[in-house]
Amino acid sequence: MTDYPIKLGSILFTLVEPHKGHEVDYNRWYERDHFYAGCMVGPGILAGKRWVATKPYKELRYPERTPIAKDPKLGSYLATYWIEASQSQEWGAWGGKEVHRLHKEDRMFEERDHIHTKMYRYRGGVSRDPDGVPPEIALDHGFKGLAVTFVEGEDRKLLDQWYRETYLPRAQQGSPVAMTLAFTAIPIPSDAPGDVPRVADDEKRMLYLSFLDSDPIVVRETGRGGRGRGARQGDLGRCVHSHDPRHGHVHRPALVTDSGLSGSVAADGVDRRTAPPALARRLRRHPRGGLGDERDRRDGAAPGV
């Protein structure tokens, strides 16, 4: 297989909640100005994609308490940006200056909250198919959905090694999950805007993005991909944010246990041998043009509902 020189190096992950009543204005501003001025015109940018989670998708999220977001139901709009490896540092420096310039020009949108916004470094991925979609063009491929998973452990390297080398190849086989990409957080610069939340324990945490061939709700309702087949690795880490406690196509039962526990039953009484382990924040692919705001509000799925 040919090894092409274009490589994914880092990403910007920005999960946002517009203030109630400002959803349409937010989307108009983002799609017509900020998507480009804030990211896409920067050096080394490979691609950008917007995703949305309406009310039915938010109902799949768990747990109720998580260090990633103060409320798992918050975060209706996710934007992901791919940056080429050789220009990741250059783009980061450009982005820091650009956000301050846009603030000075009054081109930001105040009626929104950053739920989780951070740069992440790409660490590798696992593809379901021998010649699957390369990570570099994942955002341009048109996948039907995205599952976002945060897992943390005292030995992050060991946790990630087991997850990618042992667990994912088996879990993705025959499933709607085409590939899963792994990332670690890049520290937020000290001069970053104050509305970007700082999250503790990033050095213990992994971010996994799983790209789906099917709508996440359809995957969940049909149970395609099967249930857990004994996937287990004790005391490596814990899931810190999740959607669907019963879906079985990627994050199968007993994926990981709470770090520091010697047994399979944690302090909350949950049996880690059978408990659904992973945070799977599912978001369907955002439609182009207008983002379906009026439809979302009509269906009772406006942000924050």
Buried (B, 14 or more C-beta within 10 A) or exposed (E): EEEEEEBBBBBBBBBBBBBEEBBBBBBBBBBEBBBBBBBEEBBBBBBBBBBBBBBBBBEBBBEEEBBBBEBBBBBBBBBBBBBBBEBBBBBBEBBEEBBEEBEEEEEBBEEBBBBBBBBBBBBEBBBBEEEBBBBBEBBEBEBBBBBBBBBBBEBBEEBBEBBBEEBBEEBBEEBBBBBBBBBBBBEBEEEBBEEBBEBEEBEBBBBBBBBBBBBBBBBBEEEBBEEBEEBBBEBBBBBBBBBBBEBBBBBBBBBBBBBEBEEBBBEEEBEBBEBBBBBBBBBBBBEEEEBBBEEBBEEEBBBBB
